[in-house]
Amino acid sequence: DPYHVLGFDGKVSDEEVKKAYKKLAVKWHPDKNKDNEEEATKKFKEISEAYQKIIKGDINNFNNMNNFDPDELFRQMFNNFMSVSSHKYLRP
């Protein structure tokens, strides 16, 4: 159950799903788990697939899951955050 993967017992709002995904994606990102990269990679992909299944609908219809790239999803989710945070020290 994708909700269970993200830590929920039932349906929740999209905002709660996004927040849980971001928290777990950061925690389990393979770059942050060099000492346990194999397990982290597996968990990161599981979390990303659960997020996609909840937000986008049926996982089998999401852009051919054989080519699914969890790192690309991570970049998409955090792109806005990185853009804003990387510019906060620039002077006007």
Residue pairs with C-beta under 8 A, 6 or more apart in sequence:
2 49
2 50
2 51
2 53
2 54
2 59
3 9
3 10
3 11
3 12
3 50
3 54
5 46
5 47
5 50
6 17
6 20
6 21
6 24
6 47
6 50
6 51
6 54
7 20
7 24
8 16
8 17
8 20
14 54
14 55
17 51
17 54
17 55
18 51
18 55
18 77
21 47
21 48
21 50
21 51
21 77
22 77
22 78
24 47
25 44
25 47
25 48
25 51
25 73
25 74
25 77
26 32
28 40
28 43
28 44
28 47
29 40
29 44
29 74
30 37
30 40
30 41
30 44
32 40
33 39
33 40
44 70
44 74
45 68
45 70
47 70
48 68
48 70
48 73
48 74
49 59
49 65
49 68
49 70
51 73
52 59
52 62
52 68
52 73
53 59
53 62
56 62
59 65
62 68
